Amino acid sequence: MAEEQQNGCTSSDCAGCAHAGSCSSKPQDLREPANPFSKIKKVIAVVSGKGGVGKSLVTASLARMMREQGFQVGILDADVTGPSIPKMYGIHEKAKGDEAGIFPCEAKDGTRVMSVNLLLENESDPVIWRGPVIAGVVTQFWTDVMWGELDYLFVDMPPGTGDVPLTVFQSLPVDGVVIVTSPQDLVQMIVKKAFNMAKAMNIPVLGIVENYSYLVCPDCGKQISVFGVSHVEQAAEELGIPVLGKMPIDARLAEAVENEKFHEISNEYLKAAVNQI
């Protein structure tokens, strides 16, 4: 007769164990408590399977659209070695704090932002830290930052499925994931990696945003597929998730980033995403 198992252990394994009878098949909750001065209704992580697909652009765009809807919004910049959110919003001051925690900086549209660039002595200083240290800093952005009352906190994740995404999924109460990709042949494999990681952590995937989908010719208005024909619909259908938007190469968005005026931009390409998150 097979031995009774609990949490992967047989009855003989448990014999003499100091924790016998106390272990459970229920997964351990590793989520960290938010700062006592934070009241956040929804946490949305923006992820990508690879770098260079415009993940920070999508994060900031979603935050902007929610601000335009009248919601209180924050951005946790978890891309510690490549932070870009503060510069997009023209934020260059240093974050301040007291014995209760750290205050996020506020953009001109009221979006609250926390990023490692707001803590460095010089913005251009490289962050030469190992993975566990970086993951610890991201956790502190949740536990030590006084976000106040927010309807949405968007987490701009680093690319891939390494230490930081794992830390965010385990430590923060993430309500959903938005995957960002680009129209290339390997898109389905990249999207599946991000999708499968979220599913493994029991986090709902809200949908996919495709960036660099096309370029509109300024003379004739024709859509040009600069990076090849899009495969995002096939990938989304296979995984059973919606396409939240297809963003073209838009000089208006690029100029807003370059001129540090993203707080003035409205990204109409992601209107469908607002209803999903």
N, C-alpha and C positions, 0 to 999 in steps of 0.2 A: 504493500500500500504506500503510495507516495506520501512523503512527509509534508505536513502543512507548512506553507510558506507565508511569510509576512515581510513586506518591503524587500523581497529578494532573498530572505534568509529562511533556512529550514529550521525545524524545531531543535535539531541537534546543534545547529550553528548557534542558536540562542542560549543553549545550556551553559550556565556559568558566566554569561555576558552581563556586565554591570548595567546595561541598558535593556535587559530582557523585559518585554512587556510594555516598554515605553515608546518604542519606535512605531511608526505608522506608515501605511502605504500612501498616505497623502503627501504630496511633494512639499518640501520645506519652503516657507514663504521667506524670501530673502530681501523683500522690499524694505527700503529705508524710510523712516518717517520724514515727512517734509518739515521744513522750518516752521516753528510754531506761529510765525507771522505770515505764513503762506496759506492761502485758501484757493486751490486750483481745481476747477471743475473737470477739465479734460486735458489729457496729455497726448499729443500727436507726434510721433517720431517720423521724420522724413529721411529715408534711407536710399542707398544705391549700392548695386553690386560692384561697381567700379567707379573710379574717379573721373572727373572731367565731364560729367553729364549735366551740370548746372543745378546740383542739389540745393545749394545755398540760395540760388535765385528762386527756386520753387518754394523753399521754406519762407523766404521773405515775402514772396508774392501771396502765399496763403495767409500769412500774418496780416499783410496789408488789406486783403479783401475782407478779413474778419474785422479789422479796425473800421473799415468803411461801413460795415454792417452795424457798428456801434458796440462791438464786444471789447472787453478788456483783454489784451493780448500780451504775451511775453515770448521771447525767443531765448532758449538755452543753447548756446553755441558749443556743442560737444565735439566739434572738429578742432581739437585742441592744437594740433600741429599745423593746421591750415585755416585759422580763423579768418572769416571774411565779413561776417555780419556787421560788426561795428562800423567798418569803413563804408559799407553800403549805405548806412544810415547817417554817416557823417559824425559818428560818436568818437571823440578822441580823448575825453577826460578819463580820469582814473576812477574806478569804483571805490566807494567809501563804505565804512561799516562802523559798528560799535560792538559792545559786549553781546548783543543779541544776534548779530550776524552781519551779512554783507548786503548793501543796498544795490539793486540792479540800476544800471544807467537807463535813462529814458530818452527815446528818440523824439523828434519834433512832432510826430503824429501820436505820441503817447505810448508807443510800443516799448515795453521794458526788455532790456537786453542784458545778458550776462555772458561774458566771453573771457578767455584767458588774456586776450589783448588789453582788457581793461584793468589787468593786474600787473602787467609787465612794466618795467621801468621805461623801456623803449618799445614801440610797436613792432619795430623790425627785428627785435631780438628773437633768435630761433628758440623753439621749445625742444630741447634735446633731452627728452625724458623717456624712460622705458614704459612699456605698456601698462603695468600695474599702477605706476605713479599717475599716468594720464587718466586711467580709469578712476582712480581715487579722487582726482580733481573734479571730474564730471559728477561723481556722487556728491561731492561737497557743493557743487552748484545747485543741487537739489536740497540738501540738508541744511546748508549754511546761508543760503541766499533768501532774503526776506522779500518774496515776490508780491506779497499783498494779495488782494482779491483779483483772480484772473478767471476769465471764462475759458481761455485756451492758452496752453503753453506748448509751443512748437519746439521740438528738439532737432537741431540740425546735426545729423550724425556724420561721422567720418565714413568714407567708403569701405565696403567690404564687410566681413563677418567676424572681425577680430575682438580684441579685449573690450573696447569701448562699447560697441553695439551690444555685446553680451552683458556688460555691466548695466547699461541703460535698461535693457529688457528685464533684467533680474531685479534691479534696485528701484526703478521708478514704476509707478502704476500706469503704464502706457495703455491708453484706451484704443489706439489704432495706429496703423503704419501706412504711410504713403510711399510707394516705390517710384523713384525717378530713373528714367532710362533715356536712351537715344536710338535713332533708327539705324541699327547696324545688324549684320547677319547673326552676330553672337548675342543679340539682345535677349532671345528666349532663354539661353543658358544663364545669363547674368540675372535676369528677372527671377528665374526659378531659384537661384541661390538665396537671394534676399527673401523671397516668398517662403521658402522652406525653413529658413532660420526663424522667421516670425512665427510660422506655424509650430515649429518645435518648441517655441517659448509660449505657446498658447495666446498669441497676440493677434487680433483680427487685422487682416490686410484690407484697407479701405479701397484701394485701387492703384492704378498706374498713371503717372504723368510722363508723357514723352516730350523731351526738349529737343531743339534743333530739328524739328520735324520737316521744315521746308523753309524756303526763302521766297518772298514775294518779289517778283521783278518790278522795279520802280517804274519801268517804261510801259510794259504791257499788262502787268498784274498777274502774269502766269506764276503758278506755284512750282518752284524748282526744288527737287529732292537732292539737296547738296550731299547728304550723307547716305544716299541710297533709299530704296523703297522701304517704307515702314512695315514692320512686322508686329507692331504692338497689339493690334487687334487679335491676331492669332494667339499670341502669348496670353493675353487677357482671357480670351475665350477658353483656352485650355486649362487655365488655373481657376476659372470661375469668378473672376473679379472684373470690375468695370474699368474702362479707360476714363480717367477724370479730366483729361485735357491733352491737347497736342499743341505745343508752343513752337512757333516759328522762330527763326533768327530775326529778331526785331531790334533795329538800331535804337529805338526809343528806350527800351529796357536797358540796353548796353550803356547808353549815355547816362541814364539815371544812376547806374552802378558806378560808372567812371566819375561822375560829378558828385557822388555821395549824396544823392537826393532821392533815394528810394522811397522815402516817406511821402513823396508827391505822386507816386506811380499807382495806376490802377491796371491790373493785369486781367483783361477781359477773357483771355484764353482759358482761365481756370474757374469760370463761373460755375460749371457743373460740379467742381470739387467742393464748393461751399456747401452744397446740399448733402454731400456724403459725409462731411466731417462735423 
